[in-house]
């Protein structure tokens, strides 16, 4: 593991922030958008016997958040290797 240069550190942080922002937007859309704003429209659709809007509000947002955690870890491992800051 070598110490990153100032430019590499800035690029690494910029990519990290872009990834976090993208994941937070997805989580916001799923949790607030699907669970609150569009709940009436989604409730017209049944999912495992429950209205889809209710499912997103109660469980869907949590599932998406957990999946995003695993995705973030996977992408950050790739980013660490790209900028040679991974732990081996």
C-alpha positions as CSV (number, residue, x, y, z in Angstrom):
1,X,0.0,0.0,0.0
2,X,1.5,3.3,-1.0
3,X,0.5,6.7,0.1
4,X,-1.8,8.4,-2.4
5,X,-0.7,11.7,-3.9
6,X,-2.8,14.8,-3.3
7,X,-4.5,14.6,-6.7
8,X,-5.2,10.9,-6.3
9,X,-6.6,11.5,-2.9
10,X,-8.9,14.2,-4.2
11,X,-10.1,11.9,-7.1
12,X,-10.6,9.0,-4.7
13,X,-12.7,11.2,-2.4
14,X,-14.7,12.7,-5.3
15,X,-15.6,9.2,-6.6
16,X,-16.5,8.1,-3.0
17,X,-18.8,11.1,-2.6
18,X,-20.4,10.5,-6.0
19,X,-21.1,6.9,-5.0
20,X,-22.6,7.9,-1.6
21,X,-24.7,10.6,-3.2
22,X,-26.1,8.2,-5.8
23,X,-26.9,5.6,-3.1
24,X,-28.6,8.2,-0.8
25,X,-30.7,9.4,-3.7
26,X,-31.9,5.9,-4.5
27,X,-32.6,5.2,-0.8
28,X,-34.5,8.5,-0.5
29,X,-36.6,7.7,-3.6
30,X,-37.4,4.2,-2.3
31,X,-38.1,5.1,1.3
32,X,-39.7,8.6,1.0
33,X,-40.9,8.5,-2.6
34,X,-42.4,5.0,-2.7
35,X,-43.3,4.7,1.0
36,X,-44.9,8.2,1.4
37,X,-45.3,10.3,-1.7
38,X,-46.5,7.6,-4.2
39,X,-48.0,5.2,-1.7
40,X,-51.6,5.7,-3.0
41,X,-50.6,4.8,-6.6
42,X,-48.5,1.9,-5.5
43,X,-51.2,0.5,-3.3
44,X,-53.2,-0.4,-6.4
45,X,-50.5,-3.1,-7.0
46,X,-50.5,-6.2,-4.8
47,X,-47.2,-7.7,-3.8
48,X,-47.3,-11.0,-1.9
49,X,-50.9,-10.2,-0.9
50,X,-50.0,-6.7,0.4
51,X,-50.4,-3.3,-1.2
52,X,-47.0,-2.4,-2.8
53,X,-46.9,1.1,-1.2
54,X,-47.4,-0.5,2.3
55,X,-44.7,-3.1,1.5
56,X,-42.2,-0.4,0.6
57,X,-43.0,1.7,3.6
58,X,-42.7,-1.3,6.0
59,X,-40.0,-3.6,4.4
60,X,-38.9,-2.5,1.0
61,X,-36.9,0.5,2.1
62,X,-35.0,-1.6,4.6
63,X,-34.2,-4.3,2.0
64,X,-33.0,-1.7,-0.4
65,X,-30.8,-0.1,2.3
66,X,-29.2,-3.4,3.2
67,X,-28.6,-4.2,-0.5
68,X,-27.0,-0.7,-0.8
69,X,-24.6,-1.5,2.0
70,X,-23.4,-4.6,0.3
71,X,-23.1,-2.7,-3.0
72,X,-21.2,0.1,-1.4
73,X,-18.7,-2.3,0.2
74,X,-18.2,-4.0,-3.2
75,X,-17.7,-0.7,-5.1
76,X,-15.4,0.7,-2.4
77,X,-13.2,-2.4,-2.6
78,X,-12.9,-1.8,-6.3
79,X,-12.2,1.9,-5.7
80,X,-9.6,1.1,-3.1
81,X,-7.8,-1.2,-5.6
82,X,-8.0,1.4,-8.3
83,X,-6.3,4.0,-6.2
84,X,-3.9,1.5,-4.5
85,X,-5.2,2.1,-1.0
86,X,-6.6,-1.3,-0.4
87,X,-5.7,-3.4,2.6
88,X,-4.2,-6.8,1.8
